[in-house]
Amino acid sequence: MGDKASEPAISAIIIVLEELMHIIIMSGGCGMYIFVCEDRFEDMMCCIYQAWEKALKVGHGCVRLERCGNEQPSLFDEYIHVDFNEDEYNKVVRSIKQKISNEAYACVYYACLSSEQDALDAAYRFLVIGFKAGAAITYMRTEPSVMRIKDIRRRVINEARYFREFARFNSVDGKVYVCHLEPKSDVIYEVAQHFADRMPSENWLIIDDNRSKAVIHPIDGEMYIRYLTDYEIEALSGPEAVNDEYTDMWKAFFEAIAIKQRNNEKCQRNLMPLWMRKHVTEFH
């Protein structure tokens, strides 16, 4: 009886789906083409390239760009995974710089570093207008896509600035300095550039625990990015648990300069959010 009772409901669902498909086909569309890539800048440039190729056939309104992990499955959408291709990457970067401006490239670059869910698609919408307007795109402050990309860029730059101030290094056998960070956006290279000018003659590395990668700086050499294995991450987490005399001195200094009568936890959290303190020595 149960199976027979459910047959009308199933038939009704099939009819509705057929009607929806008919409407979509008659309107000339077949859902969105959603291009998905890994959370790496190079992959995102390739994602923009392939999405643009498809948009030339179906229109920019029929494509959307997302990073892996941000997918929102839909019945009528087609998902296309994009892998890194060096030629496509170089073409996109060169086109942005030559046909729009270096400033526009900077906006796109910072957007791709952002952790915000719509950042990659926002960069694409920005470029759709940018390749029409040229260098003037960065001054079009009434255009929503331009204001969105500038807001994302501002947030990423501010986060990098915070972590430049909150980065703490621990010495390993007096030979290498290790710093752990857990930023929301992919800003460790921006943070590392700050220290490259200040510690050029030291071995050090800054590790992004959220993304399992590190910026490594050899003595008097060029820093580079390397992705770490789980074993390497675990091994490099050891130095944080070690307290040497300098660690103790720094904690004592932090406590000594504090004015207890002016202690304001709310203001402190505003200037130094709790999620940024995990690897800050003086709070442990």
C-alpha positions in Angstrom: 0.0 0.0 0.0 2.8 2.4 0.9 4.6 1.9 -2.5 1.3 2.5 -4.4 0.6 5.6 -2.4 3.9 7.1 -3.2 3.6 6.6 -6.9 1.5 9.8 -7.5 4.0 11.9 -5.5 6.9 10.5 -7.6 5.0 11.1 -10.8 4.3 14.7 -9.7 8.0 15.3 -9.0 9.0 14.0 -12.4 6.4 16.2 -14.1 7.8 19.3 -12.2 11.4 18.5 -13.1 10.4 18.0 -16.8 8.7 21.4 -16.7 11.7 23.0 -15.2 14.0 21.5 -17.8 11.6 22.6 -20.5 11.7 26.2 -19.2 15.5 26.2 -19.0 15.9 24.8 -22.5 13.4 27.2 -24.0 15.2 30.2 -22.4 18.4 29.1 -24.1 20.2 28.1 -20.9 21.3 25.0 -19.2 22.2 26.3 -15.7 25.4 27.8 -14.5 28.9 26.7 -15.5 30.8 26.7 -12.2 34.6 26.6 -12.5 36.3 25.2 -9.5 40.0 25.3 -8.6 42.5 24.8 -5.8 43.1 27.6 -3.3 46.3 28.7 -5.0 46.9 32.0 -6.9 48.3 30.2 -10.0 45.3 27.9 -10.2 42.9 30.7 -9.8 44.4 32.6 -12.8 43.9 29.4 -14.9 40.3 29.2 -13.6 39.7 32.8 -14.8 41.1 31.9 -18.2 38.9 28.8 -18.7 35.8 30.6 -17.4 36.4 33.4 -19.8 36.7 31.0 -22.7 33.4 29.5 -21.8 31.8 32.9 -21.2 32.6 34.0 -24.8 30.1 31.3 -25.9 27.4 31.5 -23.2 27.9 34.9 -21.6 29.6 36.1 -18.4 26.3 35.8 -16.5 26.3 32.0 -17.1 29.6 31.3 -15.4 30.7 31.4 -11.8 34.1 30.8 -10.1 34.6 29.0 -6.8 37.5 27.5 -4.9 37.5 23.9 -3.7 35.5 23.6 -0.5 33.2 26.5 -1.4 31.0 24.5 -3.8 27.2 24.9 -3.5 25.8 22.0 -5.6 22.7 22.7 -7.7 20.6 20.4 -9.9 21.1 22.3 -13.1 24.7 23.6 -12.6 27.7 22.0 -14.4 30.9 21.9 -12.3 34.2 22.1 -14.2 37.4 21.5 -12.2 40.4 23.5 -13.4 44.0 22.4 -13.0 47.1 24.5 -13.3 48.4 25.3 -16.8 51.5 27.5 -17.0 50.6 29.0 -20.4 47.1 30.0 -19.2 48.5 31.5 -16.0 51.0 33.6 -17.9 48.4 34.8 -20.4 46.0 36.0 -17.7 48.7 37.8 -15.7 50.2 39.4 -18.8 46.8 40.5 -20.1 45.8 42.1 -16.8 49.0 44.1 -16.6 49.1 45.2 -20.2 45.5 45.7 -21.0 44.3 47.1 -17.7 47.0 48.2 -15.2 49.4 47.0 -12.5 47.0 48.5 -10.0 44.2 46.3 -11.3 46.5 43.3 -11.1 47.2 44.1 -7.4 43.5 44.2 -6.7 43.0 40.7 -8.3 46.1 39.4 -6.6 44.9 40.4 -3.1 41.4 39.1 -3.8 42.8 35.7 -4.6 44.6 35.7 -1.3 41.4 36.4 0.6 39.4 33.8 2.5 36.1 35.3 1.6 33.8 32.9 -0.2 33.0 35.2 -3.2 36.5 36.6 -3.6 37.5 34.6 -6.8 34.2 35.4 -8.5 34.5 39.0 -7.4 37.9 39.2 -9.1 36.4 37.7 -12.3 33.5 40.3 -12.3 36.1 43.0 -11.8 38.0 41.9 -14.8 34.9 41.7 -17.0 34.6 45.5 -16.5 38.3 46.1 -16.4 39.0 44.7 -19.9 36.4 47.2 -21.2 37.2 50.2 -19.2 41.0 49.8 -19.1 43.1 51.5 -16.4 40.1 53.7 -15.4 38.5 50.7 -13.7 40.3 51.3 -10.4 38.6 54.8 -10.2 35.1 53.6 -10.9 33.9 53.9 -7.3 30.2 53.7 -8.1 30.6 50.3 -9.7 29.7 47.5 -7.2 32.2 45.0 -8.5 35.0 47.6 -8.1 34.0 48.5 -4.6 33.8 44.9 -3.6 37.3 44.1 -4.9 38.7 47.1 -3.1 37.0 46.1 0.2 38.4 42.6 -0.1 41.9 44.0 -0.8 41.7 46.3 2.2 40.8 43.4 4.5 43.6 41.3 3.2 46.2 44.1 3.6 45.0 44.8 7.1 45.3 41.1 8.1 48.8 41.0 6.7 49.6 44.1 8.7 48.3 42.6 11.9 50.3 39.4 11.5 53.5 41.4 10.8 53.0 42.8 14.3 51.9 39.6 16.0 54.5 37.2 14.4 56.7 35.6 17.1 59.8 33.5 16.2 61.2 30.6 18.3 64.9 29.6 18.0 65.7 26.0 17.2 69.2 25.2 18.5 70.3 28.7 17.7 70.4 27.9 14.0 66.9 28.6 12.6 63.9 30.7 13.7 60.4 29.3 13.3 57.2 31.3 13.4 53.7 29.7 13.3 50.6 31.7 12.1 47.0 30.7 11.4 45.7 33.6 9.2 42.3 33.4 7.6 43.7 34.8 4.3 46.8 33.5 2.5 49.1 36.3 3.7 52.3 34.6 5.0 54.3 35.6 1.9 53.3 39.3 2.5 54.3 38.9 6.1 57.6 37.2 5.2 58.5 40.1 2.9 58.6 42.4 5.9 61.1 40.1 7.7 63.2 39.5 4.7 64.4 43.1 4.9 65.0 42.9 8.7 66.6 39.4 9.1 68.4 38.9 5.8 71.4 37.0 7.4 69.3 34.5 9.4 67.7 31.1 8.6 64.0 31.4 9.3 60.6 30.2 8.2 57.0 31.3 8.7 54.5 28.5 8.7 50.8 28.8 7.8 49.3 26.0 9.9 45.9 26.3 8.1 47.3 25.7 4.7 50.3 23.4 5.6 52.8 25.6 3.8 55.8 27.7 4.8 57.9 30.6 3.5 61.5 29.6 3.9 64.4 32.1 4.1 68.0 30.8 3.9 70.9 33.0 5.1 71.4 35.8 2.6 69.3 34.0 0.1 65.9 34.4 -1.7 62.9 33.2 0.3 60.6 30.6 -1.3 57.3 28.8 -0.6 57.1 25.1 0.2 54.1 22.9 1.0 54.7 20.8 4.1 53.8 17.2 4.9 51.9 16.3 8.1 55.1 14.9 9.6 57.0 18.1 8.9 54.2 20.2 10.4 54.2 18.1 13.6 58.0 18.2 13.8 58.1 22.0 13.4 55.4 22.5 16.1 57.9 21.4 18.8 59.8 24.7 19.2 56.7 26.5 20.4 56.7 24.3 23.5 60.2 25.3 24.4 60.9 28.2 26.8 64.4 29.7 26.7 65.7 32.6 28.7 64.6 35.1 26.0 61.1 33.8 26.0 60.9 34.2 29.8 62.5 37.7 29.5 59.9 38.8 26.9 57.0 37.5 29.0 58.4 39.3 32.1 58.8 42.5 30.1 55.2 42.3 28.8 53.9 42.0 32.4 56.2 44.7 33.7 55.1 47.4 31.3 51.4 46.8 31.8 49.4 49.3 33.8 46.9 47.3 35.7 44.7 50.3 36.5 44.2 50.8 32.7 43.5 47.2 31.8 40.8 47.0 29.2 40.1 43.6 27.9 37.4 44.8 25.4 39.7 47.3 23.8 42.6 44.8 23.8 40.4 42.3 21.9 39.5 45.0 19.4 43.1 45.8 18.6 44.4 42.2 18.9 41.6 39.7 18.2 41.6 36.4 20.2 41.9 34.3 17.0 45.2 36.0 16.2 46.8 35.3 19.6 47.2 31.5 19.4 50.9 31.7 18.6 51.7 35.0 20.4 54.3 34.2 23.1 53.2 36.7 25.7 49.7 35.3 25.9 50.8 31.8 26.8 
